[in-house]
Amino acid sequence: MLNGSWARVKYIGPNDLFPLHKRTIDGCTSTVRHIRSILRLDFCEKQYLNICRAVSFEK
């Protein structure tokens, strides 16, 4: 069911990932947790948390 989903998530950009969460830290971390719960991959937390921090502090 989730076959190949990791590839799409891996290449998703901050603009695709965070508009629904209004680029807040809370929205970002919940998104990262959601991705991790689906993928069970540690790189997601590190990779997307970095994107999250960068995006969150941009106005």
Secondary structure, DSSP 8 states (H G I E B T S, - for coil): --TTHHHHHHT--HHHHSGGGTT-HHHHHHHHHHHHHHH--HHHHHHHHHHHHHHHT--
